Amino acid sequence: MVLAFKAISGKESGFFASGDVKGMGAISKDENKYIIVVRNNEEVSYLKINK
């Protein structure tokens, strides 16, 4: 499944991914949700969503 993201400001969302971001996605695992951030020439970052 592909999820679409709408670009909004970090101030509005409370989220900012620095660097040369090439892609983002969202996954769920064991009832937890994560944002995946892919940057050019760097390791993939996994950020847990806390609500």
N, CA, C and O atoms as a Tripos MOL2 file, in Angstrom:
@<TRIPOS>MOLECULE
protein
  204   203    51     0     0
PROTEIN
NO_CHARGES

@<TRIPOS>ATOM
      1 N           0.8430   -1.1730    0.0000 N.3       1 MET1
      2 CA          0.0000    0.0000    0.0000 C.3       1 MET1
      3 C           0.8910    1.2400    0.0000 C.2       1 MET1
      4 O           1.8720    1.2970    0.7420 O.2       1 MET1
      5 N           0.5670    2.2080   -0.8050 N.am      2 VAL2
      6 CA          1.3000    3.4700   -0.8700 C.3       2 VAL2
      7 C           0.4660    4.5420   -0.2080 C.2       2 VAL2
      8 O          -0.7070    4.7260   -0.5310 O.2       2 VAL2
      9 N           1.0880    5.2530    0.7310 N.am      3 LEU3
     10 CA          0.4140    6.3600    1.4040 C.3       3 LEU3
     11 C           0.9070    7.6720    0.8200 C.2       3 LEU3
     12 O           2.1010    7.8230    0.5590 O.2       3 LEU3
     13 N           0.0280    8.5980    0.6170 N.am      4 ALA4
     14 CA          0.4010    9.9040    0.0800 C.3       4 ALA4
     15 C           0.6090   10.8870    1.2240 C.2       4 ALA4
     16 O          -0.1100   10.8540    2.2220 O.2       4 ALA4
     17 N           1.5810   11.7460    1.0720 N.am      5 PHE5
     18 CA          1.8610   12.7840    2.0500 C.3       5 PHE5
     19 C           1.6890   14.1420    1.4040 C.2       5 PHE5
     20 O           2.0740   14.3450    0.2520 O.2       5 PHE5
     21 N           1.1200   15.0580    2.1330 N.am      6 LYS6
     22 CA          0.9960   16.4290    1.6810 C.3       6 LYS6
     23 C           2.0630   17.2450    2.4290 C.2       6 LYS6
     24 O           2.1530   17.1790    3.6550 O.2       6 LYS6
     25 N           2.8480   17.9950    1.7000 N.am      7 ALA7
     26 CA          3.8980   18.8010    2.3230 C.3       7 ALA7
     27 C           3.2810   19.9650    3.0980 C.2       7 ALA7
     28 O           2.5350   20.7700    2.5420 O.2       7 ALA7
     29 N           3.6020   20.0390    4.3800 N.am      8 ILE8
     30 CA          3.2060   21.1710    5.2180 C.3       8 ILE8
     31 C           4.4200   21.5890    6.0330 C.2       8 ILE8
     32 O           5.3850   20.8310    6.1290 O.2       8 ILE8
     33 N           4.3920   22.7490    6.6050 N.am      9 SER9
     34 CA          5.5530   23.2630    7.3310 C.3       9 SER9
     35 C           5.7950   22.4760    8.6220 C.2       9 SER9
     36 O           4.8730   21.9000    9.1980 O.2       9 SER9
     37 N           7.0550   22.4660    9.0600 N.am     10 GLY10
     38 CA          7.4000   21.8350   10.3280 C.3      10 GLY10
     39 C           6.7070   22.5060   11.4980 C.2      10 GLY10
     40 O           6.3650   21.8550   12.4840 O.2      10 GLY10
     41 N           6.5030   23.7920   11.3870 N.am     11 LYS11
     42 CA          5.8050   24.5250   12.4450 C.3      11 LYS11
     43 C           4.3620   24.0420   12.5720 C.2      11 LYS11
     44 O           3.8440   23.8980   13.6790 O.2      11 LYS11
     45 N           3.7190   23.7950   11.4370 N.am     12 GLU12
     46 CA          2.3280   23.3450   11.4400 C.3      12 GLU12
     47 C           2.2030   21.9010   11.9240 C.2      12 GLU12
     48 O           1.2740   21.5760   12.6630 O.2      12 GLU12
     49 N           3.1340   21.0270   11.5110 N.am     13 SER13
     50 CA          3.0270   19.6000   11.8360 C.3      13 SER13
     51 C           3.7360   19.2090   13.1260 C.2      13 SER13
     52 O           3.3740   18.2170   13.7580 O.2      13 SER13
     53 N           4.7430   19.9810   13.5180 N.am     14 GLY14
     54 CA          5.5640   19.6000   14.6670 C.3      14 GLY14
     55 C           6.6260   18.5780   14.2980 C.2      14 GLY14
     56 O           7.2820   18.0390   15.1900 O.2      14 GLY14
     57 N           6.8180   18.2930   13.0180 N.am     15 PHE15
     58 CA          7.7880   17.3110   12.5400 C.3      15 PHE15
     59 C           8.6990   17.9560   11.5110 C.2      15 PHE15
     60 O           8.2380   18.6710   10.6200 O.2      15 PHE15
     61 N          10.0130   17.6970   11.6390 N.am     16 PHE16
     62 CA         10.9710   18.2040   10.6640 C.3      16 PHE16
     63 C          12.0230   17.1410   10.4190 C.2      16 PHE16
     64 O          12.6150   16.6310   11.3700 O.2      16 PHE16
     65 N          12.2650   16.8000    9.1830 N.am     17 ALA17
     66 CA         13.3160   15.8540    8.8000 C.3      17 ALA17
     67 C          14.3990   16.6330    8.0810 C.2      17 ALA17
     68 O          14.1840   17.1270    6.9740 O.2      17 ALA17
     69 N          15.5550   16.7450    8.7000 N.am     18 SER18
     70 CA         16.6520   17.5140    8.1100 C.3      18 SER18
     71 C          17.4040   16.6850    7.0780 C.2      18 SER18
     72 O          17.2180   15.4720    6.9820 O.2      18 SER18
     73 N          18.2380   17.3430    6.3250 N.am     19 GLY19
     74 CA         19.0760   16.6720    5.3450 C.3      19 GLY19
     75 C          18.4130   16.5760    3.9910 C.2      19 GLY19
     76 O          17.3660   17.1710    3.7360 O.2      19 GLY19
     77 N          19.0640   15.7970    3.1200 N.am     20 ASP20
     78 CA         18.6040   15.6280    1.7390 C.3      20 ASP20
     79 C          17.6180   14.4610    1.6890 C.2      20 ASP20
     80 O          17.9670   13.3620    1.2570 O.2      20 ASP20
     81 N          16.3810   14.7110    2.1350 N.am     21 VAL21
     82 CA         15.3570   13.6640    2.2240 C.3      21 VAL21
     83 C          14.8960   13.2910    0.8220 C.2      21 VAL21
     84 O          14.4880   14.1440    0.0330 O.2      21 VAL21
     85 N          14.9730   11.9860    0.5300 N.am     22 LYS22
     86 CA         14.5730   11.4720   -0.7790 C.3      22 LYS22
     87 C          13.2170   10.7900   -0.7520 C.2      22 LYS22
     88 O          12.5770   10.6310   -1.7920 O.2      22 LYS22
     89 N          12.7780   10.3870    0.4310 N.am     23 GLY23
     90 CA         11.4840    9.7130    0.5240 C.3      23 GLY23
     91 C          11.0650    9.5130    1.9620 C.2      23 GLY23
     92 O          11.8820    9.5220    2.8820 O.2      23 GLY23
     93 N           9.7710    9.3330    2.1280 N.am     24 MET24
     94 CA          9.2060    9.0660    3.4420 C.3      24 MET24
     95 C           8.0910    8.0440    3.2820 C.2      24 MET24
     96 O           7.4870    7.9190    2.2160 O.2      24 MET24
     97 N           7.8330    7.3240    4.3540 N.am     25 GLY25
     98 CA          6.7530    6.3490    4.3420 C.3      25 GLY25
     99 C           6.2940    6.0910    5.7630 C.2      25 GLY25
    100 O           6.8830    6.6010    6.7160 O.2      25 GLY25
    101 N           5.2600    5.3120    5.9020 N.am     26 ALA26
    102 CA          4.7290    4.9670    7.2180 C.3      26 ALA26
    103 C           4.4940    3.4710    7.2760 C.2      26 ALA26
    104 O           4.0360    2.8670    6.3060 O.2      26 ALA26
    105 N           4.8120    2.8710    8.4240 N.am     27 ILE27
    106 CA          4.5650    1.4500    8.6320 C.3      27 ILE27
    107 C           3.9650    1.2420   10.0190 C.2      27 ILE27
    108 O           4.0750    2.0990   10.8960 O.2      27 ILE27
    109 N           3.3330    0.0940   10.1950 N.am     28 SER28
    110 CA          2.8220   -0.3240   11.5020 C.3      28 SER28
    111 C           3.4460   -1.6720   11.8290 C.2      28 SER28
    112 O           3.5710   -2.5390   10.9640 O.2      28 SER28
    113 N           3.8420   -1.8380   13.1040 N.am     29 LYS29
    114 CA          4.4110   -3.1030   13.5610 C.3      29 LYS29
    115 C           4.0800   -3.2720   15.0300 C.2      29 LYS29
    116 O           4.3650   -2.3940   15.8440 O.2      29 LYS29
    117 N           3.4810   -4.3970   15.3640 N.am     30 ASP30
    118 CA          3.1460   -4.7010   16.7590 C.3      30 ASP30
    119 C           2.3650   -3.5620   17.4240 C.2      30 ASP30
    120 O           2.6910   -3.1450   18.5350 O.2      30 ASP30
    121 N           1.3550   -3.0750   16.7490 N.am     31 GLU31
    122 CA          0.4860   -1.9920   17.2450 C.3      31 GLU31
    123 C           1.1930   -0.6450   17.4020 C.2      31 GLU31
    124 O           0.6300    0.2800   17.9870 O.2      31 GLU31
    125 N           2.4120   -0.5220   16.8900 N.am     32 ASN32
    126 CA          3.1350    0.7520   16.8900 C.3      32 ASN32
    127 C           3.1870    1.2850   15.4630 C.2      32 ASN32
    128 O           3.1810    0.5150   14.5020 O.2      32 ASN32
    129 N           3.2370    2.6040   15.3340 N.am     33 LYS33
    130 CA          3.3320    3.2360   14.0210 C.3      33 LYS33
    131 C           4.6680    3.9790   13.9330 C.2      33 LYS33
    132 O           5.1300    4.5790   14.9030 O.2      33 LYS33
    133 N           5.2770    3.9200   12.7390 N.am     34 TYR34
    134 CA          6.5710    4.5300   12.5110 C.3      34 TYR34
    135 C           6.5540    5.3370   11.2140 C.2      34 TYR34
    136 O           5.8350    5.0090   10.2700 O.2      34 TYR34
    137 N           7.3530    6.3890   11.1910 N.am     35 ILE35
    138 CA          7.6350    7.1200    9.9600 C.3      35 ILE35
    139 C           9.0420    6.7160    9.5470 C.2      35 ILE35
    140 O           9.9620    6.7200   10.3650 O.2      35 ILE35
    141 N           9.2040    6.3730    8.2920 N.am     36 ILE36
    142 CA         10.5120    6.0180    7.7400 C.3      36 ILE36
    143 C          10.9850    7.2010    6.9000 C.2      36 ILE36
    144 O          10.2520    7.6880    6.0400 O.2      36 ILE36
    145 N          12.2050    7.6590    7.1490 N.am     37 VAL37
    146 CA         12.7860    8.7730    6.3990 C.3      37 VAL37
    147 C          14.0360    8.2650    5.6880 C.2      37 VAL37
    148 O          14.9360    7.7140    6.3210 O.2      37 VAL37
    149 N          14.0870    8.4520    4.3740 N.am     38 VAL38
    150 CA         15.2340    8.0310    3.5710 C.3      38 VAL38
    151 C          15.9440    9.2830    3.0710 C.2      38 VAL38
    152 O          15.3570   10.1300    2.3980 O.2      38 VAL38
    153 N          17.2300    9.3740    3.4210 N.am     39 ARG39
    154 CA         18.0530   10.5220    3.0050 C.3      39 ARG39
    155 C          19.1320   10.0530    2.0290 C.2      39 ARG39
    156 O          19.5580    8.8990    2.0780 O.2      39 ARG39
    157 N          19.5660   10.9350    1.1580 N.am     40 ASN40
    158 CA         20.6110   10.6420    0.1900 C.3      40 ASN40
    159 C          21.9190   10.3220    0.9190 C.2      40 ASN40
    160 O          22.3750   11.0950    1.7620 O.2      40 ASN40
    161 N          22.5120    9.1780    0.5860 N.am     41 ASN41
    162 CA         23.8120    8.7490    1.1270 C.3      41 ASN41
    163 C          23.8390    8.6070    2.6470 C.2      41 ASN41
    164 O          24.8910    8.8070    3.2540 O.2      41 ASN41
    165 N          22.7250    8.2700    3.2740 N.am     42 GLU42
    166 CA         22.6620    8.0510    4.7180 C.3      42 GLU42
    167 C          21.8240    6.8100    5.0000 C.2      42 GLU42
    168 O          21.1330    6.2940    4.1210 O.2      42 GLU42
    169 N          21.9000    6.3410    6.2460 N.am     43 GLU43
    170 CA         21.0810    5.2080    6.6500 C.3      43 GLU43
    171 C          19.6210    5.6410    6.7720 C.2      43 GLU43
    172 O          19.3200    6.8180    6.9670 O.2      43 GLU43
    173 N          18.7260    4.6660    6.6520 N.am     44 VAL44
    174 CA         17.3100    4.9160    6.8080 C.3      44 VAL44
    175 C          17.0100    5.2100    8.2740 C.2      44 VAL44
    176 O          17.5630    4.5500    9.1540 O.2      44 VAL44
    177 N          16.1460    6.1880    8.5570 N.am     45 SER45
    178 CA         15.7320    6.5290    9.9200 C.3      45 SER45
    179 C          14.3190    6.0460   10.1550 C.2      45 SER45
    180 O          13.4540    6.1820    9.2900 O.2      45 SER45
    181 N          14.0870    5.4750   11.3370 N.am     46 TYR46
    182 CA         12.7510    5.0330   11.7660 C.3      46 TYR46
    183 C          12.3530    5.8580   12.9740 C.2      46 TYR46
    184 O          13.0660    5.8590   13.9770 O.2      46 TYR46
    185 N          11.2450    6.5500   12.9020 N.am     47 LEU47
    186 CA         10.7810    7.4070   13.9910 C.3      47 LEU47
    187 C           9.4400    6.8940   14.4860 C.2      47 LEU47
    188 O           8.4790    6.8220   13.7210 O.2      47 LEU47
    189 N           9.3720    6.5360   15.7710 N.am     48 LYS48
    190 CA          8.1350    6.0270   16.3480 C.3      48 LYS48
    191 C           7.1710    7.1860   16.5960 C.2      48 LYS48
    192 O           7.5640    8.2330   17.1120 O.2      48 LYS48
    193 N           5.9180    6.9890   16.2260 N.am     49 ILE49
    194 CA          4.8800    7.9900   16.4410 C.3      49 ILE49
    195 C           4.2720    7.7560   17.8200 C.2      49 ILE49
    196 O           3.7070    6.6930   18.0750 O.2      49 ILE49
    197 N           4.3810    8.7220   18.6950 N.am     50 ASN50
    198 CA          3.8030    8.6420   20.0370 C.3      50 ASN50
    199 C           2.5480    9.5020   20.0860 C.2      50 ASN50
    200 O           2.5790   10.6860   19.7500 O.2      50 ASN50
    201 N           1.4580    8.9020   20.5020 N.am     51 LYS51
    202 CA          0.2090    9.6630   20.6120 C.3      51 LYS51
    203 C          -0.3340    9.5510   22.0000 C.2      51 LYS51
    204 O          -1.3830   10.1210   22.3010 O.2      51 LYS51
@<TRIPOS>BOND
     1     1     2 1
     2     2     3 1
     3     3     4 2
     4     3     5 am
     5     5     6 1
     6     6     7 1
     7     7     8 2
     8     7     9 am
     9     9    10 1
    10    10    11 1
    11    11    12 2
    12    11    13 am
    13    13    14 1
    14    14    15 1
    15    15    16 2
    16    15    17 am
    17    17    18 1
    18    18    19 1
    19    19    20 2
    20    19    21 am
    21    21    22 1
    22    22    23 1
    23    23    24 2
    24    23    25 am
    25    25    26 1
    26    26    27 1
    27    27    28 2
    28    27    29 am
    29    29    30 1
    30    30    31 1
    31    31    32 2
    32    31    33 am
    33    33    34 1
    34    34    35 1
    35    35    36 2
    36    35    37 am
    37    37    38 1
    38    38    39 1
    39    39    40 2
    40    39    41 am
    41    41    42 1
    42    42    43 1
    43    43    44 2
    44    43    45 am
    45    45    46 1
    46    46    47 1
    47    47    48 2
    48    47    49 am
    49    49    50 1
    50    50    51 1
    51    51    52 2
    52    51    53 am
    53    53    54 1
    54    54    55 1
    55    55    56 2
    56    55    57 am
    57    57    58 1
    58    58    59 1
    59    59    60 2
    60    59    61 am
    61    61    62 1
    62    62    63 1
    63    63    64 2
    64    63    65 am
    65    65    66 1
    66    66    67 1
    67    67    68 2
    68    67    69 am
    69    69    70 1
    70    70    71 1
    71    71    72 2
    72    71    73 am
    73    73    74 1
    74    74    75 1
    75    75    76 2
    76    75    77 am
    77    77    78 1
    78    78    79 1
    79    79    80 2
    80    79    81 am
    81    81    82 1
    82    82    83 1
    83    83    84 2
    84    83    85 am
    85    85    86 1
    86    86    87 1
    87    87    88 2
    88    87    89 am
    89    89    90 1
    90    90    91 1
    91    91    92 2
    92    91    93 am
    93    93    94 1
    94    94    95 1
    95    95    96 2
    96    95    97 am
    97    97    98 1
    98    98    99 1
    99    99   100 2
   100    99   101 am
   101   101   102 1
   102   102   103 1
   103   103   104 2
   104   103   105 am
   105   105   106 1
   106   106   107 1
   107   107   108 2
   108   107   109 am
   109   109   110 1
   110   110   111 1
   111   111   112 2
   112   111   113 am
   113   113   114 1
   114   114   115 1
   115   115   116 2
   116   115   117 am
   117   117   118 1
   118   118   119 1
   119   119   120 2
   120   119   121 am
   121   121   122 1
   122   122   123 1
   123   123   124 2
   124   123   125 am
   125   125   126 1
   126   126   127 1
   127   127   128 2
   128   127   129 am
   129   129   130 1
   130   130   131 1
   131   131   132 2
   132   131   133 am
   133   133   134 1
   134   134   135 1
   135   135   136 2
   136   135   137 am
   137   137   138 1
   138   138   139 1
   139   139   140 2
   140   139   141 am
   141   141   142 1
   142   142   143 1
   143   143   144 2
   144   143   145 am
   145   145   146 1
   146   146   147 1
   147   147   148 2
   148   147   149 am
   149   149   150 1
   150   150   151 1
   151   151   152 2
   152   151   153 am
   153   153   154 1
   154   154   155 1
   155   155   156 2
   156   155   157 am
   157   157   158 1
   158   158   159 1
   159   159   160 2
   160   159   161 am
   161   161   162 1
   162   162   163 1
   163   163   164 2
   164   163   165 am
   165   165   166 1
   166   166   167 1
   167   167   168 2
   168   167   169 am
   169   169   170 1
   170   170   171 1
   171   171   172 2
   172   171   173 am
   173   173   174 1
   174   174   175 1
   175   175   176 2
   176   175   177 am
   177   177   178 1
   178   178   179 1
   179   179   180 2
   180   179   181 am
   181   181   182 1
   182   182   183 1
   183   183   184 2
   184   183   185 am
   185   185   186 1
   186   186   187 1
   187   187   188 2
   188   187   189 am
   189   189   190 1
   190   190   191 1
   191   191   192 2
   192   191   193 am
   193   193   194 1
   194   194   195 1
   195   195   196 2
   196   195   197 am
   197   197   198 1
   198   198   199 1
   199   199   200 2
   200   199   201 am
   201   201   202 1
   202   202   203 1
   203   203   204 2
@<TRIPOS>SUBSTRUCTURE
     1 MET1         2 RESIDUE 1 A MET
     2 VAL2         6 RESIDUE 1 A VAL
     3 LEU3        10 RESIDUE 1 A LEU
     4 ALA4        14 RESIDUE 1 A ALA
     5 PHE5        18 RESIDUE 1 A PHE
     6 LYS6        22 RESIDUE 1 A LYS
     7 ALA7        26 RESIDUE 1 A ALA
     8 ILE8        30 RESIDUE 1 A ILE
     9 SER9        34 RESIDUE 1 A SER
    10 GLY10       38 RESIDUE 1 A GLY
    11 LYS11       42 RESIDUE 1 A LYS
    12 GLU12       46 RESIDUE 1 A GLU
    13 SER13       50 RESIDUE 1 A SER
    14 GLY14       54 RESIDUE 1 A GLY
    15 PHE15       58 RESIDUE 1 A PHE
    16 PHE16       62 RESIDUE 1 A PHE
    17 ALA17       66 RESIDUE 1 A ALA
    18 SER18       70 RESIDUE 1 A SER
    19 GLY19       74 RESIDUE 1 A GLY
    20 ASP20       78 RESIDUE 1 A ASP
    21 VAL21       82 RESIDUE 1 A VAL
    22 LYS22       86 RESIDUE 1 A LYS
    23 GLY23       90 RESIDUE 1 A GLY
    24 MET24       94 RESIDUE 1 A MET
    25 GLY25       98 RESIDUE 1 A GLY
    26 ALA26      102 RESIDUE 1 A ALA
    27 ILE27      106 RESIDUE 1 A ILE
    28 SER28      110 RESIDUE 1 A SER
    29 LYS29      114 RESIDUE 1 A LYS
    30 ASP30      118 RESIDUE 1 A ASP
    31 GLU31      122 RESIDUE 1 A GLU
    32 ASN32      126 RESIDUE 1 A ASN
    33 LYS33      130 RESIDUE 1 A LYS
    34 TYR34      134 RESIDUE 1 A TYR
    35 ILE35      138 RESIDUE 1 A ILE
    36 ILE36      142 RESIDUE 1 A ILE
    37 VAL37      146 RESIDUE 1 A VAL
    38 VAL38      150 RESIDUE 1 A VAL
    39 ARG39      154 RESIDUE 1 A ARG
    40 ASN40      158 RESIDUE 1 A ASN
    41 ASN41      162 RESIDUE 1 A ASN
    42 GLU42      166 RESIDUE 1 A GLU
    43 GLU43      170 RESIDUE 1 A GLU
    44 VAL44      174 RESIDUE 1 A VAL
    45 SER45      178 RESIDUE 1 A SER
    46 TYR46      182 RESIDUE 1 A TYR
    47 LEU47      186 RESIDUE 1 A LEU
    48 LYS48      190 RESIDUE 1 A LYS
    49 ILE49      194 RESIDUE 1 A ILE
    50 ASN50      198 RESIDUE 1 A ASN
    51 LYS51      202 RESIDUE 1 A LYS
